[in-house]
Amino acid sequence: MSKRLEVKKEAAVRLNDFYSALEGKKRPEENPQEYRLKYNLLLKRFNEMEKVYTFHRNLIQNMSGSLVTIDEQGKITFMNRSALAAIGYNLDEVMDKPLLEFFADRSEGEKIVHRILKERFIYESKETHLITKNGEIFPIGFSTSYPGAIKNGDTTHVIFSFRNIKQVINLRRQIERMERLATLGELSTGIAHEIRNPLAGIKTSAQVLEESFSPADFRSQLVTRIVKEIDRSNELLKRFFNFAKPSRPKQGLHNIEMIIDGVYLLLAPRFGKKRINFRTDFASDTPQVYVDESQIEQVILNIFLNAIDAMPKGGDLIVTTQTLEKAKLEQESPEQKAVQVSIKDTGSGIPHEQLEKIFNPFFTTKSDGLGLGLSISNRLLAENGGKMEVESEVGQGTVIHLYLPIIDAQERYYG
């Protein structure tokens, strides 16, 4: 309850005591009953006002959106719980502080606050960044409104409402990525078909020509080189096809730990040569996952190969598993049980500005890379109902989390 209402309530109580004293004196010229009626009416209206105040206070404090009010000098006069939780402060710490202090980019904040206070500009879903008490920067979308004005037209208070839009931005990037992938898939399919047919003719002609030369003839070596380059081009086209139109997954129940061990055995000689220590920490009783075994093998193989390239001087590659009771595997689907596979290397890491691009086709930092490995892996995981997340710090290494669906026997039977 506000101090103003408390004061009014105390005044009403004192008034009641005063009327009771008057009634006790029983002065014939006064009517105590009339005073009593007025007091009861005043008390009733006060209680009604208190209910309205409590309702609106609870409404503002419990709303999911963050709400801030500032005065004509740009100083904070109120913050609801959502806003305080978003920036990590309590109310006493932010009261009478300039709103400008909470903008991550101070120059941008100055422009925004100037337009709010001087121009009374109404923002609608404007995007910017705020900074928390711990120094964390997060994106918001905010709007402004002006609930009251004094006679000369200047606003007395400004409502600054905002929401954390990190998930919205991530979803927007996923949609943009999927649109690029769809366009690229259609384009690459057409190009690959057009290139593959003449390559077959060139290879056949080169092989016939190769047979006409003796092994000692240097021209035979040139023709052999042509055939080798054609095979390399065909392999590239095959990867294009896998990216553009991956085969439908043939899902079944598989032991993810056996799949990981199988990929490790395939790459063990390379791990030893590169002085990379491979370690696993598998959770006990990890349930089987419902995936296409060969496609998930390809995903893990791509990630292991990237880890090897990221540790040219050796290092550690650690794979852990755990079971999650609730995991959001698809944006519009409910949470479900999943197995999380975390693959951590101690390599060079990925710069923050490149993390958003690593799933884009043809994005690579390798001089001899195609930039399709993670794009294909991400797409294969999506086809199997899973997802991939990446964390990385330059100089510290990279952790890739794979989330694979668990489907029990009853779900498979009815699904």
Sequence and secondary structure as in RCSB ss.txt:
>XXXX:A:sequence
MSKRLEVKKEAAVRLNDFYSALEGKKRPEENPQEYRLKYNLLLKRFNEMEKVYTFHRNLIQNMSGSLVTIDEQGK
ITFMNRSALAAIGYNLDEVMDKPLLEFFADRSEGEKIVHRILKERFIYESKETHLITKNGEIFPIGFSTSYPGAI
KNGDTTHVIFSFRNIKQVINLRRQIERMERLATLGELSTGIAHEIRNPLAGIKTSAQVLEESFSPADFRSQLVTR
IVKEIDRSNELLKRFFNFAKPSRPKQGLHNIEMIIDGVYLLLAPRFGKKRINFRTDFASDTPQVYVDESQIEQVI
LNIFLNAIDAMPKGGDLIVTTQTLEKAKLEQESPEQKAVQVSIKDTGSGIPHEQLEKIFNPFFTTKSDGLGLGLS
ISNRLLAENGGKMEVESEVGQGTVIHLYLPIIDAQERYYG
>XXXX:A:secstr
  HHHHHHHHHHHHHHHHHHHHHHHT TTS HHHHHHHHHHHHHHHHHHHHHHHHHHHHHHH SSEEEEEETTSB
EEEE HHHHHHHT  HHHHTT BGGGGBSSHHHHHHHHHHHHHS    SSEEEEEE TTS EEEEEEEEEEEEE 
TTS EEEEEEEEEE HHHHHHHHHHHHHHHHHHHHHHHHHHHHHHHHHHHHHHHHHHHHHHTS TTSHHHHHHHH
HHHHHHHHHHHHHHHHHHHS      EEE HHHHHHHHHHHHHHHHHHTTEEEEEE  TT   EEE HHHHHHHH
HHHHHHHHHH TT EEEEEEEEEEEEE  STTS  EEEEEEEEEE S    HHHHTTTTSTT  SSTT  S HHH
HHHHHHHHTT EEEEEEETTTEEEEEEEEE   HHHHHH 
